[in-house]
C-alpha cells in the first residue's frame, strides 16, 4: 500500500472560526490538523473515520482485560506494567 506524505497542518485555533471549511476539507482528506493557541499546541482535529480507526479495538481490549481480571487474582502495579512494556520495546 502506498501512503501519501502530507505536510503537517499546524494552524492557530482562530482558524476554526475563520477558515472552518478549509480545515474541514483537510481533515476529511485524512490529514490531522494540529491547532495552536498563543504559539503552543493545544489540540488535534481528526475526521470521525480516522478517530474510529484509531480507537476501534479499545472496547474489545477493555472487555478482554475485564474478563482476564475476573479469572485471576493476579494484579500488577503501574511500575510493573511499565517495566514490562519498556522491556518489550527495547527487545526490538
C-alpha positions in Angstrom: 0.0 0.0 0.0 1.3 3.4 -0.9 0.7 6.2 1.5 0.8 9.8 0.6 3.0 12.0 2.6 1.5 15.3 3.7 2.9 18.4 5.2 1.7 18.8 8.8 -1.2 21.2 9.1 -0.4 23.4 12.0 -3.0 26.2 12.4 -3.9 28.8 15.0 -7.2 27.9 16.8 -8.7 31.0 15.5 -8.7 29.4 12.0 -11.5 27.1 13.3 -13.8 30.1 13.1 -12.2 32.0 10.2 -11.3 29.1 7.9 -13.5 26.2 9.0 -14.3 24.9 5.5 -10.6 24.8 4.6 -9.8 22.9 7.8 -12.8 20.6 7.4 -11.6 19.7 3.8 -8.1 18.9 5.1 -9.4 16.6 7.9 -11.8 14.9 5.5 -8.8 14.1 3.3 -7.5 12.1 6.2 -4.9 14.6 7.4 -4.9 15.6 11.1 -4.9 19.4 11.8 -2.8 20.5 14.8 -4.2 23.6 16.5 -2.1 26.1 18.5 -3.1 28.8 21.0 -0.6 31.5 21.7 2.0 29.5 19.8 1.6 26.3 21.8 0.0 23.1 20.7 -3.5 22.7 22.2 -5.4 20.0 20.2 -5.6 17.8 17.2 -8.5 17.5 14.8 -9.3 14.2 13.1 -12.1 13.0 10.9 -14.6 10.7 12.6 -13.4 8.0 10.3 -9.7 8.5 11.4 -10.7 8.6 15.0 -12.8 5.4 14.7 -10.0 3.5 13.0 -7.6 4.7 15.8 -9.9 3.6 18.6 -11.8 0.6 17.1 -10.2 -2.1 19.2 -10.3 -0.2 22.5 -13.6 -1.5 23.7 -12.8 -5.1 22.7 -9.4 -4.9 24.5 -11.0 -3.4 27.7 -13.6 -6.2 27.6 -10.8 -8.8 27.4 -9.0 -7.2 30.2 -12.1 -7.2 32.4 -12.6 -10.9 31.6 -9.0 -11.8 32.5 -9.3 -9.8 35.7 -12.3 -11.9 36.7 -10.4 -15.1 36.1 -7.4 -14.4 38.3 -6.4 -12.6 41.4 -3.0 -11.6 40.0 -2.7 -7.8 39.9 0.3 -5.6 38.8 1.3 -2.2 39.9 1.8 0.5 37.3 5.5 0.3 37.8 5.5 -3.4 37.0 3.4 -2.8 33.9 5.6 0.0 32.5 8.7 -2.0 33.3 7.3 -4.9 31.2 6.3 -2.6 28.4 9.7 -0.9 28.3 11.4 -4.3 28.2 9.3 -5.3 25.2 10.1 -2.0 23.4 13.8 -2.4 24.0 13.8 -6.0 22.7 13.1 -4.8 19.2 
